[in-house]
Amino acid sequence: MLSPNVVTTHRSIVAGFVLALSVLSACSHDSSDPVYPTEPPPSPASSAVEVAYCRGAEPLWVAFQDGDGAWTRANPIASGQYTTFHHDFTSNRGAVARAAELPGGFRTLSILYGAPSELGLASDTAFQRCSADARRTFNGTIAGLAPNDIAVVSAGNSVLDYTSIETGSSWQLSGALAGPQEFLATRGTRVNGAVSLTKMILRRSSGLPDGAMIPAFDFESAEAFQPVVPTVTFVGNDGGAVITYTGVRTAHSNSFLSALAGGGGTATSPYFAIPEDRLQTGELQSVSATTVPAGNVVRGTTVYFRTPVDRTLAFGAVPSAPELSVVSTTPTARLRARFAVQGDYDRYTSINFQQENTVLSLSMSGAYATLAGDYEFVVPDLTSVSGFDPRWTLRSGTQVLWTTARVGGARGLDYYATPRDGDVVRAGSDAGFITP
């Protein structure tokens, strides 16, 4: 059993992970999105892979593995606002490893195993982070609040601010991207510690300058509308309590809508949603839920939709714990993690090993697992690869916290691909300790 502090941390990590699945960034989805096969495809003659980063934010070190071959370091290629790392694959599966050092002394080593067409998803250029434009700050006020009301204003990718009569009517959003915005303002009434939504405003704006003052959101004006309140039924949570929330995804924003009314361990609960006629083409809403920890296990699920109707939210099976063992302790500690195949989590599996300020992450797509025959991770020995620093990986004799994430349903590795109406995502996580 993990300590209460570790359980709380683990719960927050997984809840945040599932929430991230429900508020993915806006980007186009077309037939070029990766396909995740159930049978191994033929080996390609050659597949060129490029992993790209915003220039100045690239990893310190990148290496590729072609099939089961040797790891090969890739040199950075700087061009314009991007830095890329290139490799030509001859196998139908491979891996990319990236090492970075973060503020506060943290070191990370991340390894992604996938088909060559999937490895480019290790890139980090999402949300226009490479834009030379400075982030925007917007200001405004709220009107139409009663003494027991609270308002939430959001825009961009989960940028939000809260206000109430007690705290004043002003709000400020910082860190928004340049360009068009969709602002969502919601008003809720606090009753017995819970907040019940009573009014919403969804306002669309063209590009705004930094520091712009937004006209007041007045919940008593004609611009405001009432939410739709259907019900959601939880299945597979074994009657346990759940943490639940809804959101809306527009062309330029991913906004938190509300926590569910009720929730908890009840089998059925109301949820708040935007009337469909207020949405534009391509915009979707979502209902997400995570279970409270059962032992060290947390599960989550999200469904995307346009039409707010009564619906069922089903959790995946309890994820099986990985089979862990120590492969070697010199020159660095190397661990093995083997996962059982579970149909509910058929798209993506990962395990993180944290040892003090070092975090080693191993991730595998369902396509790679199909090609390799199972979900088995072995921490590779990278010490002989040019430029590798042994401090980026694990050492023997010091306890390691491991956490897992398994994902199934409509989504694979690409968290930024646009979901479709009716898409369902399931996630499960476990945690524990091992000393190599």
N, C-alpha and C positions, 0 to 999 in steps of 0.2 A: 504493500500500500504506500502510495506517495504521501509525503507530508502535506498538511493543509496548504502551505504556501505554494508548493510545487503544483498541487492539484489546481489551485486558483490560477496560477500562471498558465498551466496547460489548458485549462478551460478557456481562458482569454485568447490564447493563441488559436485554438481550434474554432472558437466562435468567430474570431476575426477572419480566419481562413474561409469559413462558410459564408460570412457576410461578403467577403470579397467576391465570391462566386455570384452573389446576388446583385452586385452593383458594378458589373464589369464595364470597362470603358467603351465608348462608342467607336466602332470602326466598321467598315463594310464587310459583308459576308458574301462570298460568291463560290463558284464551283472550284476555285483553286484552293480552297481550304483543305487541309490534309485529311485523307481518308484512313481510317483505322481498320486494317484488314483482320478477318478471323482466320485466314489461311496465309502462310508465308508467301509473299510475292517472289517472282524470280529475281535473281541477283542482277543489279544494273551493271551495264558495261562501265559506267562512270557517273557519279553524281556529285556535282559541285555544291558545296555548302558554304554559306557565309553567315557568320554571327556578327551582328552590328551593335554598336553602342554610340551614345552621344560622345563626341570628341571631348576628351578631358575626364570622362566618367567611365572609361573602359577598365576592365580588370587588369591587375598587375601581370597576370600570366594566364595563357590559354593553351590547351593541348587537345588533340583529337585522337580517338582510337577507331580504326577501321576494322569492323568485325571483332575478332579476338586478337588482333595484331598488337604490335607495340604502340605505346603512346608516343605521339610526336608533337613537339611544341610548335605553335603557329605564331608567326611574327605579326605585329599590328600593321595595318595598312591605313594611313590617315588620308582622308579625302573630304574636303569641305567640312561639314559639321559632324561627320561620322568617322568612327574608327572601326574597321572590320577585320575579321580573322577568317582565313579561307582554308578549305581542305577539300580534296577530291577523293571521294569514296568509291571503292570497287565492290564492297560488300553491301548487302541489303539491310545492314544494321550497324550502328556505331555509337560513339559517345563523344561528348565534349565536356572538358573540365575547365573551370574558371576559378581563380584565386583572387581575393581582394582583402585589403586591410581597411577597417572602418574606424571612425572616431571612437575614442574611449578604449583603444587597444584591442578591439575585436578583430579576429581574423576569420575569414570564411573560405571554404573550398566547396564548390558546388559541382556535381557531376550529373549530367543528364544522359540517359541511355534511350535511344530511339531509332526509328528508321531515319535515313538521311534527310528525307523531306520534313522531319519533325525537329531536327536539331537546330535549325534557324530560329526556333521559338525560344532559344536561350538568349536571343537578342534583347536589349533593353533600350528601346526608343519610343515606348508607348507614351500616350498622353502628351505628345508634342514636347517632351522634355528637352529635345534638342533645339527648340526654337530660341532664337536670339532675343525674342521679345520678353520683357520683364513680366512677371506675374502681376495680375490686377488685384486691386483692393476696391470693394464696392461698399457703399454706406447707404443707410436708409432708416426709415421709421415704420412702426406698426401702429395701427389704429383699430379700435373695435374690440379691445380686450376688457373683460370683466375681472374683478379682483381675484378669482380663482382660476384664471386662464393662463396658459403658457403658449407662446408662439415659437415656431421653428422656421428659419429661412435657410434654404440650401440652393446651391448652384454648382456647376462644374462636377467634379468627381468627389462627391461626399464632402464638399466644403460646406459647413453649416454653422449657424449661430442661434442661440436661444435668447429669448427675452420674455419678460412678464412685467406686470405693473410694479412689482416689488423692485425689479432691477432697472426699470425705465423702458421707454419705447424704442430706443435706438438699437440698431444691429450693425454689424460689420462682418463682411466676408473677405478673407485674405487668401492669396495663393491661387486665384482663378486664372485660367488661361485666357489669352487674347482671343477675340472673335465672338461670334454669337453665343448667347447664353439662354438657358431656360431656368427661370427662378421658380422654386416651389416654396410657398409659404403655407403653413398649416397652423390652425388654432385648435388647442385642446383644452378641456376642462378637467381639472384634477379632482377626483372623487375617491376617497379612501386609499390614497396613495397611487392610484392608477390614473392614466390620462386617456380621455375619450375624445376623439376628434369630432369637431363640430363644423368647421369651415376650412376651405382650401382656396388658394389662388395659384394658378399656373400661368406665369407671364413669360412671354418670349420677347427677347431683345436682340437687336443687332449688336455689332461690336461696340463696346463701351470703353472709354478711356480710364486709365488708372485713377482711382479716387472718385469716380462718378457717384453722384448722389441719386439714388433711385427713388422715383415717386413712391409715396407711402403705400404700403399694403394695408388696405382698409377692409376688414372682414365684415363690415356692415354695408359695403358698396355692392353694386351690381356685378363687379368683377369676381366676387367670392361665390363659391358654390358648395353644396353639401357633399360629403363623401357618400359612396355606396357602401353598404355594410352587409355583405353576404357572410356565410359561415365557412370555416375550414375544419375538417375532421382529421385528427391525427391517427395514423395507423402505424403499428410497429414500434411504438415507444414504450410498450409494456406498462402503460398507465403512469409512467413517470412524468415529472415536470419538464416543461420545455421552455426555451427562451425563443421568442418569436418576434418577427418584424416584417414589414412590407416596404417596398421601394418602387420607384419608377425610373425607367431608362429612356431618355430622349436622345436626340441627335448629338447634343453637346454636354449633357449632364447625366449623372447617376445620383438620384436623390433618395435619402431616407424619408419614408412616408410616415410610418408610425410603428410602435409596438402594438401587438394584437390586444384587443379588449379581452379580458379574461385570461386565456392561456393557462399557464400552470399545468396541472395534471389532468385537466378536464379533457374528455374525448373530443368535444366540439367547442369551437370558440368563434365569435364574430371576428372579422378582419376588415380593415378600412381600405378602400380603393378609390381610384379616380373614375368617374363615369366614362365609358368608352368614347362617347361623342366629344370629349375634351382632348382626346389623343389625336396626334397626327400619324400619318402612315409610317409604319416601322417602329413606332414607340411601343414599349412593353412595360408591364408591371410585374412584380414578383412577390411571392410569399415565401419566406424562409424560416426555418426553425432549427435549433440545436437542442439536443438533450442535455440535461445536467449530468455531470460525471457519474457513471455507474462503475465503481472501482476506479480505473484509470481511463475508461472508454468514454468518448464523446462521439455522438453521431449528428449529422446535419443533412438537411434536404432543402431544395429550392425548386419552385415551379414558376415558369414565366407564362404570362397570359396578357391578352388585350381585354377580354370581356370579364368583368367581375361577377362571378357566379359562385354558388356553393361548390366547393371542391374538396378533394381529399389530398392530404399531404402525407406520403408514406416514407418512413425511414427505411434505410437499408438494414441488412442483417448486422448483428454485432461483429465487428471486424475481428478476425482471429489474430492472436498475438504472434509476432514474428518469432521464428526459431533462431536464436542468437548463439553465436559461438566465436571463439577467438582463433584466428588463422595464424597469426604470428605476433610477436612482441618486439622484434628488432628487424630493421633499423627503426621502424615506427610501428605503432600498434595497428593491426589490421583485423577488422571484424567481419563476420559473415552474417547476413540476415536473409532468411528464407521465408517467403509468405505463401500461404495456401491460396489457390485460385478461388475467388468468390465472385459469382455472377453479378452481384450488386455493385461491385467495384472493379469494373472491367476496363477502365480507361487510363488509369494513372495510379501509381504507387510510389511513395517516397518514405524515406526514413532519415531523420536528422540526429546526429550525434553531437551533443554539446559537452565539451570538457573545458571548464573554466571559461576563458575568453575565446576559445576556438570552436567554431561550428562547422561540421562536415555534413553536407547534404547529398544524398544519393536519390535520384529520381528515375523512374522507368515508365515508358508508355506501354499500353496494352499491346501495341503492335510489336514492340521489341520482345516482350514476354512471350508472345506467340512464336516469334522467330527463334528465340533462345530456348524455348521449351518450358520455362517456368519463371516465377518472380524470385530471383536470387541475386542478392547484392553481395559483392566482396570488395571491401575497400582496397583499391589498387595500390601497389608499391610504385610511387611516382618519384622516388628519390633519385633515380638515375636519369630522369628526364631533364633536359637542359633548362636551367633557371628555376627549378622547383626548390622551394624553401621548406624544409621539414617542419617548421613551426606551423605550417598551414594544415597539418593533419594531426592525428591522435598520437599520444605517447602511452606507454605502459605504466601501470601502477597508480593511475589516478582515475577516480570514478567518472563515468560518462552517463549523462541523462539522454535517453533516446525517446524520440517522439515519432509517430508514424502518421501518414495521411494517405487514405485510399479514396479514390474518386471513381464514380460510375455514372451511367446515364448518358445524357446527350453531349457532354463536354469531355474533351481530352486534355491535352497539354496546353492548348491555346486559350488562356483565360480571357483574352481580349477579343476573341471572335464573337460576332453578334449572335445572341441566342434567337431562337424562333419561337413563335407562339406555340405553347404546349411543351416546350423543352423542360425536362426534369434533370436535376443534378443531385446525386447522393454522395455524401462524404462520411468517412469514419476515421477515428483516430484512437491511438493507444499510447501509453507511455510507461517508462520504467527506468531502471538503472542497471548498468553492467560495469565491471572493472576489468579492463584488459590486462 
